[in-house]
Amino acid sequence: MSIAASIIEFFISPLLGLILFVFFGYVIMSWLFMLNIVSPNNPTARQIFSLLSSIVEPIVAPFRKLIPPLGNLDLAFFFAAMSLYWIQRFLLPLLQSKLG
């Protein structure tokens, strides 16, 4: 196994999995705020949401430039998450098999 294939398998793929997990947490937190299950005035919840947002927003921002929101439905977020999933499940294994 080459160095590049090892980096993909042991660093990049788990990192993409972690980012997808953060996307999931961001969605859950936004629903909890929207449905008023968790108060938006709760400082701990706000801090957690701010941390998740600081990770998610830079990834979603380029997609938002291309895909405008449809009312309350943010398709840019969906396409960003699906792109990350596609990269992790299809592109990285393909690269790994080519490299090594």
Protein Blocks (a to p, Z undefined) as FASTA:
>chain_A
ZZklmmmmmmmmmmmmmmmmmmmmmmmmmmmmmnomacfklmklmmmmmmmmmmmmmmmm
mmmmmmccehjacfklmmmmmmmmmmmmmmmmmmmmmmZZ
